[in-house]
Amino acid sequence: MPTSNIQASFEIPGTLSFQRHGALEKAVITTDSCVGEVFLQGAHITHWQPHGEEPLLFLSENSAFLPGKAIRGGIPIIFPWFGARTPNQHSSRTDGPAHGFARTQTWQVTGATASGENLVLAFQLLPNDESAALGFENFSLNYEVSMGKTLELKLTCTNTGQTSQHIDREAGPILFEEALHTYFAASDIDNVSVSGLANTEYLDKTDGMKRKRQEEKLLKLSGETDRPYLNTSATVTLLDQGFQRRIKIEKEQSLTTVVWNPGETLAGKMADMQANGFRRFICVESANAMENAVVLQAGESHCLSVKISVERFQQKD
């Protein structure tokens, strides 16, 4: 949809406008409580900053803003597989881009509403030639972004097999993984600790996918960290002593929490990562992955929801 048509349908003067950023389009948001940006490619939130706060999200200065190229930072939407595609009980396929196709496809804006200090944006992604070629043709994704003092996200997947055009084919279940791959801005990675994951099992991707249990109450990252925590719906809190703030991440219908930071060596191999950028963020991802993957029968829906809030504290805390 051309930018001019989007503006005519959804622009809210003084609150919501649509602008071009190179070859891509983005929504620019200004409310009484925050500012933010969302790219239509991937329905990708790249900026959210409540008034009086430091930005909540990290965005690499070396990010490529090109069609079909993932943006490094913000909140990419991971769907329908996490990481590299692996075989499962519904498919033996291993093809397709890392983390799926949703983060590099253009989503349609389907709604925009100013409500008090919040702006609510709605996006939709439907099957297309690329997704069908990868075996996903009976789904719809709907994404609701409520941006204000808090950031509330709802990602809903529906198995649309009941309305498939392939009426000669019995509609079957779909299995998918998903994540809101949130890059939280940090004053410095050494200043950040994570609570809410004590006594939770995780797979250590830096140690041959060994299954381990976190014993410590507070997690502080040291070097490359890549941990999908399994079977947990717990609220996670980031404590940043440098920015003197707590970020609370509450979630529903998500049983996986991923904590990730590439560390110095891996980050140095990333062309779209700025120098020492790994020190400026920590990823805490609300997800359903691996043994927590979701299976939907024809006509069923699943909604992963996340609420992110921030509060300041004094150094003595």
Short mmCIF file of the C-alpha atoms (twelve columns), coordinates in Angstrom:
data_MODEL
# 
_entry.id   MODEL 
# 
loop_
_atom_site.group_PDB 
_atom_site.id 
_atom_site.type_symbol 
_atom_site.label_atom_id 
_atom_site.label_alt_id 
_atom_site.label_comp_id 
_atom_site.label_asym_id 
_atom_site.label_seq_id 
_atom_site.Cartn_x 
_atom_site.Cartn_y 
_atom_site.Cartn_z 
_atom_site.pdbx_PDB_model_num 
ATOM 1   C CA . MET A 1   0.000   0.000   0.000  1 
ATOM 2   C CA . PRO A 2   1.573   3.342   -0.972 1 
ATOM 3   C CA . THR A 3   2.436   5.757   1.808  1 
ATOM 4   C CA . SER A 4   -0.083  8.310   0.547  1 
ATOM 5   C CA . ASN A 5   -2.943  5.806   0.881  1 
ATOM 6   C CA . ILE A 6   -1.818  4.807   4.364  1 
ATOM 7   C CA . GLN A 7   -1.762  8.444   5.451  1 
ATOM 8   C CA . ALA A 8   -5.233  9.072   4.052  1 
ATOM 9   C CA . SER A 9   -6.684  6.077   5.889  1 
ATOM 10  C CA . PHE A 10  -4.867  6.036   9.216  1 
ATOM 11  C CA . GLU A 11  -2.883  9.215   9.865  1 
ATOM 12  C CA . ILE A 12  -3.844  11.085  13.040 1 
ATOM 13  C CA . PRO A 13  -2.570  14.694  12.896 1 
ATOM 14  C CA . GLY A 14  -0.059  15.406  15.642 1 
ATOM 15  C CA . THR A 15  -0.070  11.781  16.800 1 
ATOM 16  C CA . LEU A 16  0.535   9.389   13.908 1 
ATOM 17  C CA . SER A 17  2.231   9.956   10.572 1 
ATOM 18  C CA . PHE A 18  3.769   7.667   7.971  1 
ATOM 19  C CA . GLN A 19  7.198   8.443   6.552  1 
ATOM 20  C CA . ARG A 20  9.724   6.832   4.256  1 
ATOM 21  C CA . HIS A 21  13.061  5.694   5.646  1 
ATOM 22  C CA . GLY A 22  15.102  4.924   2.568  1 
ATOM 23  C CA . ALA A 23  13.242  2.160   0.751  1 
ATOM 24  C CA . LEU A 24  11.066  1.310   3.765  1 
ATOM 25  C CA . GLU A 25  8.004   2.868   5.357  1 
ATOM 26  C CA . LYS A 26  7.489   3.532   9.044  1 
ATOM 27  C CA . ALA A 27  4.836   4.825   11.414 1 
ATOM 28  C CA . VAL A 28  5.999   7.730   13.594 1 
ATOM 29  C CA . ILE A 29  4.141   8.073   16.879 1 
ATOM 30  C CA . THR A 30  3.923   11.011  19.293 1 
ATOM 31  C CA . THR A 31  1.513   10.888  22.230 1 
ATOM 32  C CA . ASP A 32  1.201   12.770  25.522 1 
ATOM 33  C CA . SER A 33  3.162   9.947   27.159 1 
ATOM 34  C CA . CYS A 34  5.735   8.664   24.625 1 
ATOM 35  C CA . VAL A 35  7.338   8.694   21.206 1 
ATOM 36  C CA . GLY A 36  7.917   5.671   19.006 1 
ATOM 37  C CA . GLU A 37  8.427   4.198   15.549 1 
ATOM 38  C CA . VAL A 38  7.197   1.035   13.830 1 
ATOM 39  C CA . PHE A 39  8.396   -0.139  10.412 1 
ATOM 40  C CA . LEU A 40  5.801   -1.765  8.176  1 
ATOM 41  C CA . GLN A 41  8.400   -4.338  7.131  1 
ATOM 42  C CA . GLY A 42  8.059   -6.906  9.875  1 
ATOM 43  C CA . ALA A 43  5.649   -4.681  11.874 1 
ATOM 44  C CA . HIS A 44  8.987   -3.999  13.528 1 
ATOM 45  C CA . ILE A 45  9.035   -1.636  16.516 1 
ATOM 46  C CA . THR A 46  12.382  0.183   16.494 1 
ATOM 47  C CA . HIS A 47  11.777  2.921   19.063 1 
ATOM 48  C CA . TRP A 48  9.727   3.387   22.223 1 
ATOM 49  C CA . GLN A 49  10.554  6.082   24.725 1 
ATOM 50  C CA . PRO A 50  8.168   7.221   27.459 1 
ATOM 51  C CA . HIS A 51  8.632   10.904  28.209 1 
ATOM 52  C CA . GLY A 52  11.330  11.467  30.829 1 
ATOM 53  C CA . GLU A 53  13.010  8.097   30.190 1 
ATOM 54  C CA . GLU A 54  15.995  6.923   28.222 1 
ATOM 55  C CA . PRO A 55  14.979  4.906   25.110 1 
ATOM 56  C CA . LEU A 56  13.792  1.445   26.117 1 
ATOM 57  C CA . LEU A 57  14.935  -0.264  22.924 1 
ATOM 58  C CA . PHE A 58  18.365  -0.688  21.342 1 
ATOM 59  C CA . LEU A 59  18.784  -0.147  17.603 1 
ATOM 60  C CA . SER A 60  22.156  -0.768  15.972 1 
ATOM 61  C CA . GLU A 61  23.610  2.212   14.123 1 
ATOM 62  C CA . ASN A 62  24.671  -0.255  11.409 1 
ATOM 63  C CA . SER A 63  21.191  -1.654  10.803 1 
ATOM 64  C CA . ALA A 64  20.285  -2.106  7.168  1 
ATOM 65  C CA . PHE A 65  16.944  -0.581  6.254  1 
ATOM 66  C CA . LEU A 66  16.487  -2.520  3.031  1 
ATOM 67  C CA . PRO A 67  13.581  -4.593  1.673  1 
ATOM 68  C CA . GLY A 68  13.943  -8.201  2.728  1 
ATOM 69  C CA . LYS A 69  16.791  -7.456  5.165  1 
ATOM 70  C CA . ALA A 70  16.191  -7.928  8.897  1 
ATOM 71  C CA . ILE A 71  16.643  -4.848  11.105 1 
ATOM 72  C CA . ARG A 72  19.130  -5.288  13.968 1 
ATOM 73  C CA . GLY A 73  17.451  -4.177  17.175 1 
ATOM 74  C CA . GLY A 74  14.030  -3.094  18.374 1 
ATOM 75  C CA . ILE A 75  11.428  -5.873  18.481 1 
ATOM 76  C CA . PRO A 76  11.596  -8.276  15.524 1 
ATOM 77  C CA . ILE A 77  8.691   -10.717 15.205 1 
ATOM 78  C CA . ILE A 78  9.953   -14.292 14.947 1 
ATOM 79  C CA . PHE A 79  7.551   -16.626 13.099 1 
ATOM 80  C CA . PRO A 80  6.991   -19.463 12.211 1 
ATOM 81  C CA . TRP A 81  10.255  -20.984 13.436 1 
ATOM 82  C CA . PHE A 82  12.901  -19.926 15.922 1 
ATOM 83  C CA . GLY A 83  16.513  -19.887 14.731 1 
ATOM 84  C CA . ALA A 84  17.230  -22.326 11.907 1 
ATOM 85  C CA . ARG A 85  14.252  -24.339 10.675 1 
ATOM 86  C CA . THR A 86  14.315  -27.896 11.988 1 
ATOM 87  C CA . PRO A 87  12.156  -30.933 11.161 1 
ATOM 88  C CA . ASN A 88  9.112   -31.677 13.313 1 
ATOM 89  C CA . GLN A 89  6.162   -34.055 13.407 1 
ATOM 90  C CA . HIS A 90  4.340   -32.016 10.755 1 
ATOM 91  C CA . SER A 91  7.193   -31.329 8.335  1 
ATOM 92  C CA . SER A 92  10.659  -32.627 7.484  1 
ATOM 93  C CA . ARG A 93  11.709  -29.352 5.865  1 
ATOM 94  C CA . THR A 94  14.799  -27.374 6.813  1 
ATOM 95  C CA . ASP A 95  14.614  -24.581 4.227  1 
ATOM 96  C CA . GLY A 96  13.767  -20.918 4.741  1 
ATOM 97  C CA . PRO A 97  15.451  -17.912 6.379  1 
ATOM 98  C CA . ALA A 98  16.667  -17.918 9.978  1 
ATOM 99  C CA . HIS A 99  13.883  -16.964 12.409 1 
ATOM 100 C CA . GLY A 100 11.229  -17.349 9.702  1 
ATOM 101 C CA . PHE A 101 9.742   -14.945 7.190  1 
ATOM 102 C CA . ALA A 102 7.518   -12.617 9.257  1 
ATOM 103 C CA . ARG A 103 10.264  -10.143 10.182 1 
ATOM 104 C CA . THR A 104 11.190  -9.367  6.564  1 
ATOM 105 C CA . GLN A 105 7.743   -9.205  4.957  1 
ATOM 106 C CA . THR A 106 5.613   -6.084  4.708  1 
ATOM 107 C CA . TRP A 107 2.606   -6.117  7.027  1 
ATOM 108 C CA . GLN A 108 -0.586  -4.208  6.304  1 
ATOM 109 C CA . VAL A 109 -1.827  -1.548  8.686  1 
ATOM 110 C CA . THR A 110 -5.431  -2.438  9.557  1 
ATOM 111 C CA . GLY A 111 -6.243  0.094   12.276 1 
ATOM 112 C CA . ALA A 112 -5.055  3.105   14.267 1 
ATOM 113 C CA . THR A 113 -6.810  4.547   17.312 1 
ATOM 114 C CA . ALA A 114 -5.775  7.253   19.769 1 
ATOM 115 C CA . SER A 115 -7.038  6.315   23.231 1 
ATOM 116 C CA . GLY A 116 -6.132  8.669   26.066 1 
ATOM 117 C CA . GLU A 117 -2.330  8.803   26.242 1 
ATOM 118 C CA . ASN A 118 -1.987  5.659   24.122 1 
ATOM 119 C CA . LEU A 119 -1.912  4.954   20.415 1 
ATOM 120 C CA . VAL A 120 -3.125  1.537   19.319 1 
ATOM 121 C CA . LEU A 121 -1.888  0.267   15.939 1 
ATOM 122 C CA . ALA A 122 -3.059  -2.943  14.286 1 
ATOM 123 C CA . PHE A 123 -1.146  -4.901  11.640 1 
ATOM 124 C CA . GLN A 124 -1.868  -8.055  9.654  1 
ATOM 125 C CA . LEU A 125 0.216   -10.565 7.713  1 
ATOM 126 C CA . LEU A 126 -1.491  -13.073 5.414  1 
ATOM 127 C CA . PRO A 127 -0.064  -15.923 3.306  1 
ATOM 128 C CA . ASN A 128 1.754   -14.989 0.118  1 
ATOM 129 C CA . ASP A 129 3.894   -16.706 -2.474 1 
ATOM 130 C CA . GLU A 130 6.955   -16.837 -0.200 1 
ATOM 131 C CA . SER A 131 5.133   -18.290 2.802  1 
ATOM 132 C CA . ALA A 132 3.240   -20.775 0.616  1 
ATOM 133 C CA . ALA A 133 6.497   -21.957 -0.956 1 
ATOM 134 C CA . LEU A 134 7.742   -22.634 2.579  1 
ATOM 135 C CA . GLY A 135 4.622   -24.637 3.454  1 
ATOM 136 C CA . PHE A 136 2.608   -21.966 5.295  1 
ATOM 137 C CA . GLU A 137 -0.563  -21.055 3.432  1 
ATOM 138 C CA . ASN A 138 -3.314  -21.514 6.043  1 
ATOM 139 C CA . PHE A 139 -2.591  -18.853 8.660  1 
ATOM 140 C CA . SER A 140 -3.198  -15.247 9.558  1 
ATOM 141 C CA . LEU A 141 -1.130  -13.119 11.916 1 
ATOM 142 C CA . ASN A 142 -2.657  -10.118 13.652 1 
ATOM 143 C CA . TYR A 143 -0.485  -7.823  15.764 1 
ATOM 144 C CA . GLU A 144 -1.770  -5.129  18.096 1 
ATOM 145 C CA . VAL A 145 0.657   -2.514  19.447 1 
ATOM 146 C CA . SER A 146 -0.505  -0.225  22.256 1 
ATOM 147 C CA . MET A 147 2.133   2.430   22.867 1 
ATOM 148 C CA . GLY A 148 2.055   4.845   25.817 1 
ATOM 149 C CA . LYS A 149 3.613   4.838   29.300 1 
ATOM 150 C CA . THR A 150 3.610   1.071   28.869 1 
ATOM 151 C CA . LEU A 151 4.083   -0.983  25.724 1 
ATOM 152 C CA . GLU A 152 1.488   -3.719  25.255 1 
ATOM 153 C CA . LEU A 153 1.793   -6.239  22.424 1 
ATOM 154 C CA . LYS A 154 -0.583  -8.952  21.238 1 
ATOM 155 C CA . LEU A 155 0.436   -11.380 18.496 1 
ATOM 156 C CA . THR A 156 -2.413  -13.637 17.371 1 
ATOM 157 C CA . CYS A 157 -1.990  -16.554 14.979 1 
ATOM 158 C CA . THR A 158 -5.033  -18.255 13.482 1 
ATOM 159 C CA . ASN A 159 -5.127  -21.510 11.530 1 
ATOM 160 C CA . THR A 160 -7.375  -20.480 8.635  1 
ATOM 161 C CA . GLY A 161 -7.553  -23.984 7.199  1 
ATOM 162 C CA . GLN A 162 -11.349 -24.033 7.452  1 
ATOM 163 C CA . THR A 163 -11.503 -21.330 4.803  1 
ATOM 164 C CA . SER A 164 -8.723  -22.691 2.616  1 
ATOM 165 C CA . GLN A 165 -9.187  -22.302 -1.127 1 
ATOM 166 C CA . HIS A 166 -7.840  -25.839 -1.480 1 
ATOM 167 C CA . ILE A 167 -11.230 -27.382 -0.779 1 
ATOM 168 C CA . ASP A 168 -10.064 -30.722 -2.146 1 
ATOM 169 C CA . ARG A 169 -7.475  -30.958 0.618  1 
ATOM 170 C CA . GLU A 170 -8.287  -31.667 4.251  1 
ATOM 171 C CA . ALA A 171 -7.100  -28.776 6.405  1 
ATOM 172 C CA . GLY A 172 -4.588  -29.996 8.945  1 
ATOM 173 C CA . PRO A 173 -2.906  -28.557 12.038 1 
ATOM 174 C CA . ILE A 174 -0.077  -26.065 11.869 1 
ATOM 175 C CA . LEU A 175 2.914   -26.115 14.183 1 
ATOM 176 C CA . PHE A 176 4.870   -22.930 14.740 1 
ATOM 177 C CA . GLU A 177 7.363   -21.221 16.984 1 
ATOM 178 C CA . GLU A 178 7.185   -17.507 17.745 1 
ATOM 179 C CA . ALA A 179 9.001   -14.794 19.663 1 
ATOM 180 C CA . LEU A 180 8.980   -11.075 20.269 1 
ATOM 181 C CA . HIS A 181 12.771  -10.751 20.071 1 
ATOM 182 C CA . THR A 182 13.099  -7.610  22.212 1 
ATOM 183 C CA . TYR A 183 16.435  -5.764  22.344 1 
ATOM 184 C CA . PHE A 184 16.311  -3.791  25.607 1 
ATOM 185 C CA . ALA A 185 18.670  -0.824  25.741 1 
ATOM 186 C CA . ALA A 186 21.251  -1.023  28.534 1 
ATOM 187 C CA . SER A 187 23.578  1.557   30.038 1 
ATOM 188 C CA . ASP A 188 26.204  -1.197  29.892 1 
ATOM 189 C CA . ILE A 189 25.746  -4.955  29.945 1 
ATOM 190 C CA . ASP A 190 27.816  -5.112  33.161 1 
ATOM 191 C CA . ASN A 191 25.219  -2.911  34.899 1 
ATOM 192 C CA . VAL A 192 22.275  -5.218  34.145 1 
ATOM 193 C CA . SER A 193 20.832  -8.139  36.098 1 
ATOM 194 C CA . VAL A 194 17.806  -10.297 35.334 1 
ATOM 195 C CA . SER A 195 15.356  -11.654 37.898 1 
ATOM 196 C CA . GLY A 196 12.426  -14.034 37.552 1 
ATOM 197 C CA . LEU A 197 14.212  -17.075 36.115 1 
ATOM 198 C CA . ALA A 198 15.663  -18.730 39.206 1 
ATOM 199 C CA . ASN A 199 15.112  -22.505 39.406 1 
ATOM 200 C CA . THR A 200 14.089  -22.601 35.747 1 
ATOM 201 C CA . GLU A 201 15.486  -25.077 33.206 1 
ATOM 202 C CA . TYR A 202 17.107  -23.757 30.058 1 
ATOM 203 C CA . LEU A 203 19.018  -25.017 27.036 1 
ATOM 204 C CA . ASP A 204 22.532  -23.593 26.853 1 
ATOM 205 C CA . LYS A 205 23.159  -22.943 23.165 1 
ATOM 206 C CA . THR A 206 26.756  -21.915 23.918 1 
ATOM 207 C CA . ASP A 207 27.433  -25.331 25.453 1 
ATOM 208 C CA . GLY A 208 26.091  -27.879 22.998 1 
ATOM 209 C CA . MET A 209 22.410  -27.343 23.904 1 
ATOM 210 C CA . LYS A 210 22.929  -28.917 27.328 1 
ATOM 211 C CA . ARG A 211 19.883  -28.762 29.573 1 
ATOM 212 C CA . LYS A 212 20.683  -26.839 32.744 1 
ATOM 213 C CA . ARG A 213 18.907  -25.153 35.638 1 
ATOM 214 C CA . GLN A 214 19.585  -21.603 36.778 1 
ATOM 215 C CA . GLU A 215 20.444  -21.686 40.452 1 
ATOM 216 C CA . GLU A 216 21.193  -18.016 41.071 1 
ATOM 217 C CA . LYS A 217 18.385  -15.588 41.907 1 
ATOM 218 C CA . LEU A 218 19.848  -12.828 39.731 1 
ATOM 219 C CA . LEU A 219 21.406  -13.525 36.339 1 
ATOM 220 C CA . LYS A 220 24.323  -11.345 35.252 1 
ATOM 221 C CA . LEU A 221 25.696  -11.963 31.789 1 
ATOM 222 C CA . SER A 222 29.343  -12.814 31.238 1 
ATOM 223 C CA . GLY A 223 30.334  -13.273 27.612 1 
ATOM 224 C CA . GLU A 224 28.107  -14.792 24.939 1 
ATOM 225 C CA . THR A 225 24.748  -15.887 26.361 1 
ATOM 226 C CA . ASP A 226 22.012  -17.771 24.500 1 
ATOM 227 C CA . ARG A 227 19.461  -19.424 26.768 1 
ATOM 228 C CA . PRO A 228 15.914  -20.484 25.915 1 
ATOM 229 C CA . TYR A 229 14.259  -20.954 29.327 1 
ATOM 230 C CA . LEU A 230 11.517  -23.562 28.987 1 
ATOM 231 C CA . ASN A 231 8.090   -24.018 30.547 1 
ATOM 232 C CA . THR A 232 7.989   -20.626 32.222 1 
ATOM 233 C CA . SER A 233 5.350   -17.916 32.118 1 
ATOM 234 C CA . ALA A 234 7.018   -15.916 34.897 1 
ATOM 235 C CA . THR A 235 7.380   -12.143 34.876 1 
ATOM 236 C CA . VAL A 236 10.981  -11.088 34.251 1 
ATOM 237 C CA . THR A 237 12.554  -7.871  35.548 1 
ATOM 238 C CA . LEU A 238 15.658  -6.139  34.221 1 
ATOM 239 C CA . LEU A 239 17.540  -4.048  36.771 1 
ATOM 240 C CA . ASP A 240 19.875  -1.463  35.199 1 
ATOM 241 C CA . GLN A 241 22.045  0.277   37.779 1 
ATOM 242 C CA . GLY A 242 23.449  2.712   35.204 1 
ATOM 243 C CA . PHE A 243 20.073  4.000   33.996 1 
ATOM 244 C CA . GLN A 244 18.637  3.510   37.514 1 
ATOM 245 C CA . ARG A 245 15.544  1.780   36.224 1 
ATOM 246 C CA . ARG A 246 13.618  -1.465  36.366 1 
ATOM 247 C CA . ILE A 247 11.960  -2.859  33.267 1 
ATOM 248 C CA . LYS A 248 9.165   -5.326  33.970 1 
ATOM 249 C CA . ILE A 249 8.206   -7.853  31.269 1 
ATOM 250 C CA . GLU A 250 4.850   -9.522  31.933 1 
ATOM 251 C CA . LYS A 251 3.530   -12.091 29.490 1 
ATOM 252 C CA . GLU A 252 0.620   -14.429 28.799 1 
ATOM 253 C CA . GLN A 253 0.399   -17.585 26.659 1 
ATOM 254 C CA . SER A 254 4.175   -17.660 26.392 1 
ATOM 255 C CA . LEU A 255 6.039   -20.620 27.881 1 
ATOM 256 C CA . THR A 256 9.567   -19.788 26.688 1 
ATOM 257 C CA . THR A 257 11.763  -16.867 27.718 1 
ATOM 258 C CA . VAL A 258 14.999  -16.364 25.784 1 
ATOM 259 C CA . VAL A 259 17.930  -14.387 27.166 1 
ATOM 260 C CA . TRP A 260 20.518  -13.487 24.532 1 
ATOM 261 C CA . ASN A 261 23.586  -11.358 24.070 1 
ATOM 262 C CA . PRO A 262 26.218  -12.213 21.426 1 
ATOM 263 C CA . GLY A 263 29.231  -11.166 23.469 1 
ATOM 264 C CA . GLU A 264 32.286  -9.498  21.965 1 
ATOM 265 C CA . THR A 265 33.527  -12.232 19.613 1 
ATOM 266 C CA . LEU A 266 30.228  -13.068 17.914 1 
ATOM 267 C CA . ALA A 267 29.163  -9.417  17.766 1 
ATOM 268 C CA . GLY A 268 32.406  -8.598  15.970 1 
ATOM 269 C CA . LYS A 269 31.329  -10.908 13.133 1 
ATOM 270 C CA . MET A 270 27.978  -9.148  12.649 1 
ATOM 271 C CA . ALA A 271 28.128  -6.625  9.830  1 
ATOM 272 C CA . ASP A 272 25.031  -4.842  11.125 1 
ATOM 273 C CA . MET A 273 26.262  -4.503  14.714 1 
ATOM 274 C CA . GLN A 274 28.000  -1.272  15.715 1 
ATOM 275 C CA . ALA A 275 31.346  -1.386  17.490 1 
ATOM 276 C CA . ASN A 276 30.851  -2.497  21.104 1 
ATOM 277 C CA . GLY A 277 27.102  -2.559  20.447 1 
ATOM 278 C CA . PHE A 278 26.791  -5.799  22.399 1 
ATOM 279 C CA . ARG A 279 27.477  -3.800  25.560 1 
ATOM 280 C CA . ARG A 280 24.413  -1.609  24.956 1 
ATOM 281 C CA . PHE A 281 21.634  -4.199  25.023 1 
ATOM 282 C CA . ILE A 282 20.224  -7.386  26.433 1 
ATOM 283 C CA . CYS A 283 17.576  -9.435  24.646 1 
ATOM 284 C CA . VAL A 284 14.751  -10.861 26.746 1 
ATOM 285 C CA . GLU A 285 12.327  -12.554 24.383 1 
ATOM 286 C CA . SER A 286 8.783   -13.674 25.149 1 
ATOM 287 C CA . ALA A 287 8.404   -16.792 23.060 1 
ATOM 288 C CA . ASN A 288 6.993   -20.241 22.394 1 
ATOM 289 C CA . ALA A 289 9.833   -22.325 21.031 1 
ATOM 290 C CA . MET A 290 11.284  -25.824 20.934 1 
ATOM 291 C CA . GLU A 291 9.240   -28.075 23.225 1 
ATOM 292 C CA . ASN A 292 6.880   -25.141 23.790 1 
ATOM 293 C CA . ALA A 293 6.010   -24.787 20.089 1 
ATOM 294 C CA . VAL A 294 2.311   -24.204 19.410 1 
ATOM 295 C CA . VAL A 295 0.007   -26.550 17.474 1 
ATOM 296 C CA . LEU A 296 -3.251  -25.116 16.126 1 
ATOM 297 C CA . GLN A 297 -6.044  -27.132 14.588 1 
ATOM 298 C CA . ALA A 298 -8.080  -25.624 11.748 1 
ATOM 299 C CA . GLY A 299 -10.058 -22.646 13.020 1 
ATOM 300 C CA . GLU A 300 -8.096  -22.276 16.282 1 
ATOM 301 C CA . SER A 301 -6.210  -19.151 17.398 1 
ATOM 302 C CA . HIS A 302 -3.404  -18.445 19.823 1 
ATOM 303 C CA . CYS A 303 -2.500  -15.027 21.294 1 
ATOM 304 C CA . LEU A 304 0.894   -14.267 22.822 1 
ATOM 305 C CA . SER A 305 0.702   -11.029 24.813 1 
ATOM 306 C CA . VAL A 306 3.387   -8.948  26.527 1 
ATOM 307 C CA . LYS A 307 3.266   -5.858  28.726 1 
ATOM 308 C CA . ILE A 308 6.463   -3.848  29.243 1 
ATOM 309 C CA . SER A 309 6.683   -1.170  31.922 1 
ATOM 310 C CA . VAL A 310 9.490   0.869   33.457 1 
ATOM 311 C CA . GLU A 311 10.093  2.539   36.797 1 
ATOM 312 C CA . ARG A 312 12.948  4.607   38.187 1 
ATOM 313 C CA . PHE A 313 14.760  3.887   41.435 1 
ATOM 314 C CA . GLN A 314 17.329  5.576   43.623 1 
ATOM 315 C CA . GLN A 315 20.867  4.208   43.637 1 
ATOM 316 C CA . LYS A 316 20.517  3.002   47.248 1 
ATOM 317 C CA . ASP A 317 17.947  0.423   46.005 1 
# 
